[in-house]
């Protein structure tokens, strides 16, 4: 049985355009995998705490020296990593806020990037420890940014995911959704067709 991990990062929950596209991806995937399992990680409904000194130090403290608070912090991070490791495919709904990724998604990333767990450093540099499963990023933007210097998301997402070993990353864009109803409809329809093509391959 295959497992899909769906990560939603829109502040508007299922009312966000990136969540809409992510849900469309899940629906199409389920048609292809009727016996498949879907794990949903909604970062608006259940936000991951932002990284602070206490949490960072808990990750660095050896397991046998952690206090009860540190154990809970690490156990929560372990739960997020276990979800990711259980997945055969991942989809991430990604809105653009002020030219960056949502802070809730950054907080999630900060909890799954664990030295010795999801990556480690070697004499040849960092090496990801997660198996390279397909990751589909559904990027919804109000304007037109793909391929321009203003697109700070694509490079960052590729770099971070590859850092953990997730190098099979695919981007599907819905751009111009704030540029009138016609532009929005066109962007969402184009993205839907891209989803259909990606899952038909």
Backbone bond lengths (Angstrom), bond angles and torsions (degrees), N, CA, C in turn:
res aa  C-N    CA-C-N  psi(-1)  N-CA   C-N-CA  omega(-1)  CA-C   N-CA-C  phi
1 X - - - 1.468 - - 1.528 109.63 -
2 X 1.329 116.20 125.68 1.459 120.98 -179.63 1.530 110.79 -82.81
3 X 1.322 114.72 152.26 1.468 121.33 -179.42 1.518 110.66 -125.17
4 X 1.319 115.53 132.69 1.465 122.94 176.24 1.524 108.73 -111.98
5 X 1.314 116.21 128.02 1.467 121.44 172.87 1.515 108.41 -99.41
6 X 1.330 116.21 119.23 1.461 122.36 178.57 1.525 108.89 -104.95
7 X 1.318 116.21 120.91 1.471 121.67 178.62 1.524 108.28 -112.03
8 X 1.326 116.04 119.12 1.468 121.66 177.66 1.526 108.34 -107.04
9 X 1.338 115.85 133.44 1.463 118.34 -178.76 1.524 113.35 -127.16
10 X 1.333 117.33 9.07 1.465 119.52 177.92 1.521 110.59 -71.25
11 X 1.329 116.44 136.47 1.467 121.16 175.77 1.521 111.57 -64.54
12 X 1.329 116.58 -20.29 1.460 121.60 -178.08 1.522 112.99 -94.69
13 X 1.332 117.19 11.14 1.454 119.61 179.22 1.516 111.45 60.93
14 X 1.331 116.49 -136.59 1.459 120.31 -178.18 1.525 112.90 -71.68
15 X 1.345 117.92 -9.38 1.461 120.55 177.32 1.530 112.27 -82.41
16 X 1.327 117.23 -9.02 1.456 120.72 179.02 1.519 111.77 -78.53
17 X 1.318 116.21 151.28 1.465 120.42 -178.01 1.531 112.10 -68.54
18 X 1.322 117.19 -34.92 1.464 119.07 177.85 1.521 110.36 -67.80
19 X 1.331 117.00 -35.74 1.465 120.17 176.85 1.519 110.74 -68.57
20 X 1.326 116.13 -37.67 1.471 119.99 176.45 1.533 110.03 -58.50
21 X 1.326 116.45 -47.08 1.458 120.14 -179.95 1.527 111.03 -66.03
22 X 1.329 115.61 -40.54 1.456 119.76 178.43 1.529 110.96 -62.22
23 X 1.329 116.41 -40.75 1.467 120.26 177.80 1.526 111.28 -66.03
24 X 1.334 116.52 -36.59 1.461 120.46 176.14 1.530 110.66 -63.73
25 X 1.319 115.79 -39.06 1.462 120.29 177.33 1.527 109.99 -62.63
26 X 1.326 116.68 -45.92 1.461 120.83 -179.41 1.527 110.78 -61.97
27 X 1.319 116.50 -43.93 1.464 120.30 179.97 1.522 111.04 -60.42
28 X 1.327 116.04 -43.91 1.472 120.25 179.54 1.530 110.45 -66.70
29 X 1.320 116.90 -39.99 1.464 121.11 179.40 1.527 110.76 -64.00
30 X 1.329 116.24 -39.97 1.462 120.29 179.81 1.525 111.83 -66.04
31 X 1.335 116.71 -31.33 1.462 119.67 175.33 1.528 110.67 -62.72
32 X 1.336 115.46 -36.89 1.464 120.57 178.93 1.528 112.40 -80.91
33 X 1.332 116.25 -22.47 1.461 121.77 -176.14 1.524 109.65 -132.18
34 X 1.337 117.91 69.29 1.469 120.78 -174.95 1.522 114.16 -59.90
35 X 1.321 117.23 -23.29 1.461 120.39 178.28 1.525 111.97 -98.66
36 X 1.325 116.21 6.43 1.458 120.38 -177.06 1.520 112.89 -73.99
37 X 1.331 115.00 160.58 1.464 122.12 179.21 1.526 108.99 -109.92
38 X 1.330 116.82 138.21 1.464 122.33 177.92 1.526 109.34 -115.84
39 X 1.328 116.02 123.97 1.462 122.54 173.15 1.519 107.22 -103.05
40 X 1.316 117.40 124.82 1.468 121.41 -177.77 1.527 109.25 -107.60
41 X 1.310 115.82 125.54 1.458 122.08 174.26 1.525 106.96 -117.68
42 X 1.337 116.39 98.35 1.461 123.05 -177.99 1.526 108.52 -96.06
43 X 1.313 116.83 107.77 1.466 121.56 -174.18 1.523 113.30 -79.00
44 X 1.346 117.42 -7.97 1.465 120.39 172.63 1.519 109.43 -87.09
45 X 1.332 116.63 -45.27 1.462 120.89 -179.95 1.523 111.48 -70.69
46 X 1.326 116.45 -35.92 1.471 121.54 -178.51 1.524 109.05 -135.29
47 X 1.333 117.09 76.79 1.464 119.83 -176.01 1.526 112.49 -66.22
48 X 1.308 114.82 142.44 1.461 121.52 174.43 1.531 107.92 -80.70
49 X 1.329 118.09 133.27 1.476 118.69 179.60 1.526 111.33 -59.12
50 X 1.307 115.96 142.65 1.456 119.17 177.45 1.527 110.05 -70.33
51 X 1.315 114.66 147.80 1.456 120.75 -176.86 1.525 110.41 -66.07
52 X 1.332 115.08 132.65 1.460 120.61 174.19 1.525 108.05 -134.53
53 X 1.329 116.12 -178.53 1.455 120.04 -176.01 1.519 112.98 -60.30
54 X 1.330 116.68 -40.93 1.458 120.56 -178.48 1.531 110.86 -62.62
55 X 1.319 116.08 -45.43 1.464 119.92 -179.17 1.534 110.73 -67.63
56 X 1.316 116.91 -44.23 1.458 119.77 -179.27 1.522 110.83 -61.29
57 X 1.326 117.15 -43.55 1.467 120.67 -179.86 1.519 111.61 -67.80
58 X 1.343 117.16 -31.05 1.466 120.01 176.69 1.523 110.27 -62.42
59 X 1.344 116.67 -40.34 1.464 120.72 178.73 1.523 111.44 -63.81
60 X 1.342 116.62 -33.44 1.463 121.00 -176.41 1.520 112.90 -84.04
61 X 1.317 117.74 -19.92 1.466 121.56 -176.97 1.528 110.62 -74.70
62 X 1.334 118.60 131.32 1.470 120.68 177.04 1.524 111.30 -55.67
63 X 1.332 116.01 146.20 1.464 121.08 -173.87 1.516 112.85 -54.82
64 X 1.338 117.35 -38.51 1.466 120.07 -176.06 1.525 113.37 -79.20
65 X 1.337 116.84 -2.48 1.464 120.36 -179.55 1.533 113.06 -115.36
66 X 1.330 117.19 3.38 1.465 120.15 -179.04 1.523 110.88 -77.70
67 X 1.344 114.76 140.57 1.463 118.58 173.13 1.525 108.74 -81.97
68 X 1.321 116.99 -179.32 1.464 120.36 -174.54 1.529 112.00 -63.77
69 X 1.316 117.03 -37.75 1.466 120.23 178.61 1.516 110.64 -65.73
70 X 1.325 116.62 -44.30 1.462 120.84 179.17 1.527 110.92 -64.31
71 X 1.309 117.63 -36.51 1.462 121.11 178.04 1.531 111.02 -62.49
72 X 1.325 116.71 -40.82 1.463 120.55 178.37 1.528 110.87 -66.19
73 X 1.316 116.53 -40.23 1.468 120.80 178.91 1.523 110.52 -61.09
74 X 1.321 116.15 -47.31 1.461 120.75 -178.17 1.529 110.62 -69.12
75 X 1.325 117.03 -36.98 1.470 120.28 179.00 1.527 110.71 -62.25
76 X 1.334 116.72 -37.43 1.461 120.32 177.83 1.521 110.65 -65.72
77 X 1.331 116.69 -44.46 1.461 120.70 176.48 1.524 110.66 -61.72
78 X 1.320 116.46 -41.81 1.470 120.73 179.00 1.528 111.15 -60.04
79 X 1.329 116.47 -37.07 1.472 121.07 179.05 1.529 110.39 -63.15
80 X 1.326 117.27 -43.91 1.468 120.99 178.71 1.524 110.95 -63.30
81 X 1.317 116.18 -41.88 1.465 120.32 -179.47 1.521 110.61 -67.81
82 X 1.328 117.12 -38.24 1.463 121.02 179.14 1.529 110.89 -62.58
83 X 1.341 116.92 -39.03 1.465 120.67 175.80 1.521 110.65 -59.06
84 X 1.324 115.20 -44.28 1.461 120.46 -178.24 1.520 111.17 -66.91
85 X 1.314 116.45 -41.89 1.465 120.48 -179.80 1.524 111.90 -67.62
86 X 1.330 116.95 -26.56 1.468 120.92 -178.73 1.523 112.18 -78.26
87 X 1.334 117.15 -12.99 1.460 121.30 -172.93 1.522 112.11 -85.04
88 X 1.332 115.01 145.77 1.458 122.52 171.53 1.526 111.08 -96.95
89 X 1.330 115.52 -20.78 1.462 122.32 178.00 1.523 107.46 -153.59
90 X 1.330 116.10 148.80 1.466 121.89 -178.98 1.520 108.75 -126.99
91 X 1.323 116.59 139.51 1.457 120.76 169.45 1.521 108.79 -124.09
92 X 1.327 115.97 135.46 1.461 121.79 -178.90 1.521 108.95 -121.66
93 X 1.319 117.04 118.83 1.454 121.69 172.04 1.514 108.81 -80.82
94 X 1.339 117.13 119.68 1.466 120.97 -169.91 1.521 112.40 -126.83
95 X 1.331 118.62 98.22 1.464 119.80 170.43 1.523 110.11 -79.03
96 X 1.318 116.54 162.45 1.461 120.90 174.17 1.518 109.09 -106.74
97 X 1.324 116.15 121.19 1.465 121.53 176.71 1.517 108.88 -117.26
98 X 1.326 115.92 115.58 1.467 121.13 177.68 1.528 111.51 50.76
99 X 1.323 115.40 45.79 1.465 124.83 175.18 1.536 113.63 70.58
100 X 1.323 117.79 12.81 1.454 119.40 -179.93 1.515 112.09 -134.14
101 X 1.337 115.51 -177.17 1.456 119.84 175.66 1.524 108.52 -84.01
102 X 1.333 118.85 158.02 1.468 120.50 177.33 1.524 111.05 -59.20
103 X 1.326 116.79 143.44 1.466 120.10 -179.77 1.523 111.40 -63.69
104 X 1.328 117.22 -27.35 1.462 119.86 177.72 1.523 111.41 -67.10
105 X 1.328 116.63 -35.79 1.464 119.78 177.23 1.523 110.38 -70.74
106 X 1.333 116.98 -38.07 1.472 120.41 175.98 1.523 109.83 -61.66
107 X 1.328 117.63 -40.46 1.464 121.01 178.14 1.524 110.47 -62.76
108 X 1.332 116.21 -41.62 1.468 120.48 176.71 1.531 109.96 -60.41
109 X 1.326 116.31 -46.92 1.463 120.43 179.38 1.534 110.97 -59.43
110 X 1.328 116.65 -40.03 1.461 120.26 -179.18 1.529 112.09 -64.75
111 X 1.323 117.01 -22.90 1.465 120.75 -179.98 1.524 113.27 -91.29
112 X 1.327 117.60 -16.12 1.464 118.89 178.85 1.527 111.99 -103.62
113 X 1.314 118.00 -7.66 1.463 121.83 176.02 1.533 107.93 -90.79
114 X 1.315 116.31 92.77 1.462 121.90 -175.06 1.534 109.93 -124.13
115 X 1.322 115.04 119.27 1.458 120.06 179.74 1.526 110.27 -61.01
116 X 1.326 115.40 130.87 1.451 120.96 -179.05 1.514 113.65 85.40
117 X 1.328 117.10 -10.57 1.462 122.09 -178.69 1.527 110.99 -112.82
118 X 1.325 116.44 -54.41 1.467 120.44 179.84 1.536 112.49 -113.61
119 X 1.334 116.67 -8.86 1.467 121.23 173.64 1.524 108.40 -158.66
120 X 1.302 115.99 162.85 1.461 120.66 170.30 1.519 108.93 -152.21
121 X 1.318 114.71 164.19 1.457 120.30 -179.87 1.524 109.85 -99.96
122 X 1.321 115.09 137.26 1.457 121.68 178.27 1.525 108.45 -122.00
123 X 1.326 115.66 178.30 1.472 119.61 177.24 1.521 111.63 -63.41
124 X 1.330 115.19 -20.39 1.474 119.56 179.22 1.520 112.82 -100.45
125 X 1.331 116.27 11.02 1.458 120.03 179.46 1.513 111.82 108.16
126 X 1.339 117.96 -172.01 1.459 121.08 -177.00 1.518 112.43 -68.80
127 X 1.316 115.29 149.37 1.461 121.64 179.05 1.523 109.04 -137.10
128 X 1.330 116.42 126.94 1.455 120.57 178.47 1.509 111.00 -73.87
129 X 1.320 116.62 145.90 1.456 122.30 -177.32 1.524 113.17 -109.28
130 X 1.326 117.44 -1.67 1.456 120.19 177.75 1.525 109.90 -89.71
131 X 1.329 117.53 145.03 1.469 119.61 176.08 1.522 110.21 -65.28
132 X 1.318 117.14 145.87 1.461 121.24 -175.56 1.522 110.70 -82.50
133 X 1.321 115.74 86.84 1.460 121.83 176.43 1.531 109.06 -94.21
134 X 1.330 118.76 159.44 1.468 120.00 179.17 1.533 112.31 -65.43
135 X 1.311 116.10 135.20 1.464 122.63 175.14 1.525 107.57 -123.64
136 X 1.322 116.55 124.63 1.465 122.02 179.74 1.525 108.85 -110.48
137 X 1.318 116.03 118.30 1.458 121.95 -179.49 1.519 108.29 -101.03
138 X 1.338 116.83 118.15 1.463 123.05 178.98 1.528 107.45 -99.12
139 X 1.327 116.06 98.70 1.462 122.26 -172.03 1.525 110.94 -98.27
140 X 1.320 116.84 116.16 1.469 122.57 178.69 1.524 108.72 -107.95
141 X 1.329 115.81 126.29 1.468 121.17 -177.17 1.520 110.53 -132.04
142 X 1.318 116.46 144.40 1.456 120.48 177.54 1.507 112.77 -71.08
143 X 1.349 116.81 -33.80 1.456 122.17 -179.94 1.510 111.33 -112.55
144 X 1.338 115.17 -163.24 1.460 122.35 -177.23 1.533 108.24 -111.12
145 X 1.324 117.05 109.44 1.463 120.38 -172.53 1.528 114.57 -127.88
146 X 1.323 118.64 -22.40 1.465 120.93 -175.05 1.526 110.80 -56.65
147 X 1.333 115.55 131.06 1.455 120.66 178.91 1.510 114.81 81.13
148 X 1.351 117.71 5.27 1.462 121.21 178.51 1.524 109.84 -113.01
149 X 1.328 115.72 167.87 1.465 120.03 178.54 1.520 112.20 -65.75
150 X 1.320 117.84 -19.42 1.460 121.15 -179.66 1.530 112.40 -77.30
151 X 1.324 117.01 -10.70 1.464 120.19 178.95 1.523 109.02 -84.84
152 X 1.314 115.92 87.60 1.469 121.04 178.77 1.526 111.69 -84.63
153 X 1.322 117.50 -9.91 1.464 120.49 -174.22 1.522 113.46 -79.22
154 X 1.329 116.72 -48.31 1.464 120.46 -169.89 1.522 111.74 -59.02
155 X 1.317 117.30 -51.51 1.460 120.87 -179.81 1.517 112.23 -61.95
156 X 1.340 115.42 -41.94 1.469 119.02 179.89 1.518 111.47 -63.05
157 X 1.327 116.64 -46.48 1.458 120.47 -179.11 1.524 110.87 -62.27
158 X 1.317 117.26 -44.52 1.463 120.95 178.68 1.521 110.92 -60.11
159 X 1.323 116.31 -45.92 1.464 121.17 -177.65 1.523 111.12 -64.61
160 X 1.333 116.59 -47.03 1.466 119.32 -176.94 1.523 111.21 -65.69
161 X 1.321 116.86 -48.61 1.461 119.77 -177.57 1.525 111.20 -62.85
162 X 1.332 117.32 -41.29 1.464 120.55 177.92 1.526 110.95 -64.53
163 X 1.315 117.27 -33.10 1.468 122.54 178.21 1.525 110.83 -57.69
164 X 1.340 116.60 -32.57 1.463 121.28 179.29 1.525 111.88 -90.62
165 X 1.332 117.48 -5.98 1.452 121.29 -178.57 1.512 113.89 107.55
166 X 1.329 117.31 -3.70 1.465 122.38 -177.95 1.534 109.01 -89.64
167 X 1.317 115.35 85.73 1.463 120.48 -172.94 1.528 113.46 -101.01
168 X 1.321 117.00 -6.75 1.470 121.13 -178.87 1.530 108.67 -96.49
169 X 1.341 115.59 71.09 1.460 121.77 -172.75 1.520 110.85 -107.17
170 X 1.333 116.12 134.85 1.461 122.59 -178.31 1.529 109.19 -125.62
171 X 1.318 117.04 135.18 1.458 122.04 -178.95 1.522 110.41 -111.46
172 X 1.317 115.60 132.78 1.457 122.76 173.66 1.526 106.46 -123.65
173 X 1.323 116.85 121.73 1.467 121.60 -172.62 1.531 111.61 -107.02
174 X 1.321 115.17 140.65 1.466 122.63 166.72 1.523 105.46 -122.54
175 X 1.321 116.87 101.70 1.460 120.96 -173.79 1.526 111.42 -115.01
176 X 1.325 114.42 151.51 1.460 120.50 179.53 1.517 113.15 82.23
177 X 1.340 117.62 21.62 1.468 119.88 -175.99 1.531 112.66 -72.72
178 X 1.332 117.00 -11.83 1.467 119.93 176.11 1.527 111.42 -101.75
179 X 1.317 116.98 9.30 1.462 121.55 -174.75 1.531 111.32 -105.66
180 X 1.321 115.27 46.55 1.458 119.81 177.60 1.514 112.32 97.15
181 X 1.352 115.33 157.16 1.467 121.32 -176.18 1.519 111.91 -62.12
182 X 1.322 116.26 -40.63 1.462 119.40 -178.53 1.527 110.87 -64.43
183 X 1.327 116.24 -42.63 1.456 120.61 178.83 1.515 111.93 -65.17
184 X 1.327 115.96 -38.66 1.462 120.37 178.46 1.514 110.92 -63.48
185 X 1.319 116.48 -48.77 1.468 120.66 -179.07 1.532 110.69 -60.57
186 X 1.324 116.27 -42.63 1.459 120.38 179.93 1.521 110.78 -63.00
187 X 1.338 116.25 -43.25 1.469 120.46 -178.64 1.522 111.46 -63.58
188 X 1.325 116.62 -44.68 1.465 120.38 -178.40 1.528 111.17 -68.79
189 X 1.333 116.61 -38.87 1.468 120.02 178.17 1.527 111.57 -65.50
190 X 1.323 115.99 -40.47 1.467 120.34 178.42 1.521 110.34 -64.08
191 X 1.332 116.25 -43.38 1.465 120.25 179.14 1.524 110.99 -64.03
192 X 1.331 116.50 -39.66 1.467 120.12 178.69 1.530 110.91 -60.73
193 X 1.321 116.56 -41.96 1.460 120.57 178.64 1.530 110.83 -64.19
194 X 1.326 116.08 -36.96 1.469 120.85 177.64 1.525 110.49 -65.63
195 X 1.330 116.51 -39.39 1.467 120.61 176.60 1.517 110.25 -61.86
196 X 1.323 116.18 -46.47 1.464 121.18 179.99 1.532 110.13 -59.35
197 X 1.336 116.49 -43.76 1.470 119.64 -179.96 1.519 111.37 -65.61
198 X 1.323 115.98 -41.19 1.472 120.00 -177.88 1.526 111.53 -63.23
199 X 1.322 116.74 -39.40 1.449 120.24 -176.22 1.520 112.54 -88.17
200 X 1.318 116.50 -9.57 1.471 120.09 176.29 1.525 110.53 -86.90
201 X 1.349 115.98 -16.11 1.473 119.93 -176.70 1.522 111.40 -69.75
